[in-house]
């Protein structure tokens, strides 16, 4: 006790006043967060119940989460020793037809690299419906864990705020398609969480992201600019190991079949003027093609958007103040840039925006909101709903691109100017210890 008592007798500490009660804005923020968390949890659980009811009432086959049929049947072909047939339309289509027996259903093509086919082979060891349930439950759990880890642990306001992202509408969109954006978001979020303390694990996450190459376009450049060479090396090694393992398991003929299938994907999804496919794209390329603009215009504008986004990201990474280095901030910036870097991004890929939203919200709760951040968060959260609106000649689809851009900009601003004054910054007091050391303490806002 004698070693502690002098500190408490210090005049600097004795003169501290008790923290003032939270103001109206703080109380409003607290109640909004608690109400939002409750609403998000109710929405998520209600959707889960409805999903089960839809599956149980479907005659013979389950139309909801139907994209998983493409994954499961591709894995089944691989189990039968015909992995390359997963990339050929007729053998793959007949596998799907044998599963659901509905000749009116669209063919769900398989455009993913053999790395992902290897994962699908594992799920095909189960029958279809158990495999679908395991796929959605396991990847959703990884998604929730990554977002929870991104948010501050000590903030009273942020204690359970990760629950908000269970009610993020893109969650329902991804489940409705039976797609893989839970996995993509978990990998991006996990990389952001581990980039500082466990760079090898971050590299593993980035390397596994190669299962969907369009999501990782910016990653090598971003890691090189920030000098995270250990993460870069592990990511590269992960890709090489996964490619080698998939080749050994699936056979060498799977790669030529995959490369040939890329041409089919480009024609059917990118170049063919088919609004059934173009309506799902969340990129400026998709919007222009949806409005029947020529291919050269769509590719040209998309290239300009991609180059601009990359330059902004690189510039922000290089302009960070001296001594300021945050893996979570860099990971959030990379994830926010991803939807702007490829012409081929579909509506369920909006789920990756949960990573920059979670980081930005966590920082705002910790140090206060800055101008435009609240608007960016609300707009990005509702973007999957707005994308479904086809009124006014699909104007809302174009608006989603503007929302993605706004979120990207505010994330870059927060990363490059961490000390900028906030609209709701907490008061600080100066504490001097018995040894003469001074420290700034934020009252009511733990760092």
N, C-alpha and C positions, 0 to 999 in steps of 0.2 A: 504493500500500500504506500510505502514511503517513496517509491519511485514514481508513483502516479500522482500523488498529492500535489507536488510542485506545479505540474501542468495546470491543474484546476485552480490553483491560487494565482495563476498568471493574470495580470490586469486585462490583457487582451481578451482572454476567455471570459473573465468575470463580467466584462462590460457588454457581452452579447445579450441581445434581447431575445425573448422567445419568438419563434416563428409566428408570423401573422397568419390568421385563418385564411384558407383559400378564397380567392375572389370569385365573383359570379362566373367569369369566363372559365376558371378552372373547374368549378362545380358543373357547369354546362358540359364541358369536355368529358368529365367523368361519367355523367349520366348518358351522354351520347354514345360513349364507348360501351358502357354496360348494356344499353339498349340495343346497340348494333350487334354485339356479341350474342345476345339472346336471340335476336331475330335471325342472325346467320345460322345459329345452331338449329333453330326450329326449321328453317328453310332446308338445311342440309338433311336433317333427319326425316323430314316430310318427303323429300325427294327420294331418299333411300327406300322408304316404305312404298311409295308409288312405283319405284323401279321394280321392286319385288312383285307387286301386284300385277304390273304389266307383263312381267316374265311368266307368272303363273297362269295368267288368263290368255296368253298367246296360244293359239291352236297349233301344236306340233313344233313350231320353231319360234325363236325369240327375235322379233324385228328390232327391238331396242338394243343398242350397242352392237349393231350389225357389222361394223367394220372389223370387229374381232374375228369374224368368219374368215377374212382374208389372212389374218395372222395364224389362226388355228389350222386351217387347211394347208397353208404353206408348210407349217411344222409337220403336219401329218404326211405330206409328200416326202419331206426330208427323212422322217422315220422309216418310210417304205423304201428308202434308197434312191429316190428320184428328186433330190434337192433342186436340181436345175429346172425341173418342171414347175416350180413355184413361180418362175419368171416367164413362163409361157402361158398364154391366155387360155388355150383350150384345155390342157390337162388341169390347170388350176380351177377353171370355171366348172368343169365336171365334178371336181372334188367338192366345190361349194354347192353345186346342184344336188349331189348325193347327200349333203348335210341337211339342206332345208327343203329341197324338192319343189321350189317355186321358180318356174321359168320366167316369171315377170320381174323378178328382182334384178337390180343392176349387178354387174360383175364387180367384185371388190378386188382390184388388182393389188399385187404385192410389189412395191417399188423399193424396198429397203435393202441395204447391203447384207451380205451373208452374216455379218456380225449379229444383226437382229434376227435373222433366220435361225441362228443357233439358239437364241433365247426362245423363239417361238416353238422350236422343236421340243424344248423342255416342257412347255405348257401343253403341247399336243400329247404328252404322255397321259394326261387326264382326259376324260370325256369332255364334250364341249362346254356344257353349262358350269360344271365345277371349275374348269379352266378359266372361264370368263369371270366367275366370282373371285377366284384367287388373283387373277390379273388386276382387276379393278381395286380390290381390297388392299393388296400388297403395295401397289404403286401409289394409291391414295395415302396410305400410312407413311410412305417415304416422303411424299409431298408435304404432309402435315408436319412431320418431324423436321424437315429442312426449314420450313417457314418459322416454326417455333424457335429453332436455334438462331435464326436471323434477328429475332426481336430481343430487346434488352431484358435481362433477367431480374434486375433490381428495381425497375420502375414500377411503381404502384399502378400507374395507368396502363402499362404495357404487359401486365402479368398474364392476362389471358387473351390478349388482342389477336393472337394467331387464329383464334376461333372465327374471327371475321372472314378469314380466307377459306373456310369451309363453305361459307355461303356465297363466295365469289361466283357469279353466274357462269364463268368459264368452266367451273367444276362440273356443273350440270351438262354443259355442252360436251365436254370430254367424255363423261360417262354415257351420255346419249349416243355418241358415236362409237363408244368402246375403243377409244384411241389411246395414244401413248404419251399425251402431254403431261400426265402426272409424273412419268418417269423423266421426261425432259426437264421439267421444272425442278424436280428433286435433285437432279444432277447439277443444274446451274446453281441452285440454292446451296447444295452441299459444298460445291467448289468455293462459293463465296464465304461460307462459314469457316472452311479449313485453310483458306489461302494463306493466312498469316501463321497460324500455329502448327498446321499439319500440311505443308505444301505437297507432300507426296500423295496424300489422300485427295487433295484438290486436283492434282494432275490425273489421278485415277478417274475422278468424276468427269473432267474435261475429255479424257481419252474415250471413256464410254459414250460420250455424247456423239462420237463418230457414227453411231448407229443411225443418226439422222443428220447427214453432213451439212445441210443448209443452216442448221442451228449453230454450227461451230466455225463458220467462215471467219469470223472476227477474232476468235480465241487465240490462234498462234501469234498474230500481230500484237494483240493487247498484252500477252504475256512477255513478248520480246521488248515492247516499249517500257514496261514496268520493271524489266530486269528480273523477272521471276523464272530464272533458267532451270531451277530444280523442278518446278511444276511443269515447265515446258518439256523437259526431258522425260519425266514420268508419263505425261500425256502422250507424247510420241511413242514411247515404249509400249504403252497400253494399247494403242491402235495397232501397232505391229504384232503384238502378242495375240490380240483378238483376231486379227486377220489370219495369222498362222494357224491358230486353233480351229477357226471356222473352216479353213481350207483342209486341214487334216481330217476333220469330222465329216464335212459335207462333200469333199472332193474338189479337184481342181476345175472341173467343168462348170462349177457354179458361178465363177467370176465372169467368163464370157457371156453367160446367159444374163447375168445381172447388168452388165454394160449394155448389151443389146436392148434390154428392157427399159433402160434410161431413155432411149430414143422414142419408144412408145409413150412413156410418161410425158416427155416434152411435147409430143404431138397432141396427145389427148387432153392434157391438162393446161398446157401453156399456149399452144399455137392454134388448136382447133377452136373455131368461134362457137363453142357450145356453152350456152349460158347455164346449163345444169352444173357444170364444173366451175366456171369462172365466178359464179355467185358465191363460192365458198372462200375465195382468195381474199386475204386482208391486206394486200399490198397495192401500191399505186399501179403496178403492172396489171393486176387483176381488175382494178376499177376502170382503167383505160380500155382494156380488152372487153370488159362488160359493156362499155359504151361504143364498141365497134371501132375503136381506133386501130390504125395499122400496127403491125407487129414492130416495125422499126421505131415507131413513136413510143410504144409501151416499153420496149427494151431500153430505149434511149433515156426516157424519163426515170425509169427504175435505176439505171446505171448512175444517173446524176444524184438521185436520192441516196443510193448506197455509198457513193464516194463521199458525199457531204457528211453523212452520218459517221463514216469511218474517220474522216478528218477531224470532226468535232470530238469524237471519243479519244483519238490519239492526242489532240491538242489539250484536252482536259487532263489526261493522264500525265502529260508533260508539264502542265501548269500548276500542278499541286504545290501548295506552299511547302517550303523546306521543313523537313521533319514530320510532315503529315503523310502517313501511309496507312491505309486501311484496306485490308483484303475484302471486307464486306462491301465497302464502297465501290471498289473496283469490280467485284463480282456483280453488284447491282447495276453498274453502268454497262457492263458487257451484256447482261441479260436485257436491259432496256434497249440496247442497240440492235439486238438480234432480229426483231421483226422488221427492221428497216434495211437489212443487209441482203435479203434474198427475195426474188420475185415469187417464190413458191412457199407461201406461208398460208395455212388454212385457219378457219375461225377457231378451232380448238387449240391452235398454237397461241392464242391470246393468253392462255393460262401462264405462260412464262413471265408475263407482266407481274405476276404475284411476287416475284423475287425483288424487283426494284420497288414495288409498292410497299412490301414488308419492311425493307431497309429504310425507305424514306419515312414511313410512318413511325418506325422506331426512333429515328433521329429526331423527328418533330416532337414526339412525346417526351423525349429526353431533354431537348434544348429549346423547344418552341417552334411553332409553324412560321414559315416565311411566306411572303406574298406569292400567291399562285399555287402553292403546294397542296392546299386543301382542295382547290378546284381540280388539279391534276389527278389527285387520288380518287375523288368521287367520280370523275369522268372515266378514268381507266377502269374503275370497279364496275361501272355500268356499261362499258363499251360492248361486251358480248351481247347485251340485250339490244342496244342500239343497232348493232350489226344485223340483227334479224329483221329490222324494219325496212321494207322495200318501197315505202311511199316516197313521193317527190323524186322519182327517177333514181332511186337508190342513193339519195344524197347522204343518208346516215352511214352508208358503207364508207363513203369518202371521209365523213367526219371521224370515223374510227382511226383512220390514218393520222389525222390531225391530233387526236388524243394521244396516240402512241408517241408522236413527235413531242408533244407538250411534256409528257412524263419523262421522256429522255432528256429534255433540256433542263427540267428542274432537278433531276438526279445529278446531272453534270454540274449544275450550279452549286448544289449542296456539297458535292465532293470537292470542288475547287475552291470554295469559299466557306470553309467550315466555321469561321469566326464571325460571319456576317450577323448583324443584329437581327433578332427574331421578333415577331409580333407578340409573342407571349412568353418571353424569356423570364426565367425565375430570378428573384433577387439574390445577390451574392453578398457574403460577409467575409471579412478578412480575419483570420485566426493566426495568432502568433504563439508559438509554443515556448516552453521554458528555455529551449536551446537557441531561440532566436529565429527559428525557421518559420516562414510565412506560407500560408496556403489559402486559396480561394475556395469557399464552400458554397455550393448552390443550395439554398434552403428549399426543401420539399422536392427537389429534382435530383436524385442520385445520378452520378455519372455512369 
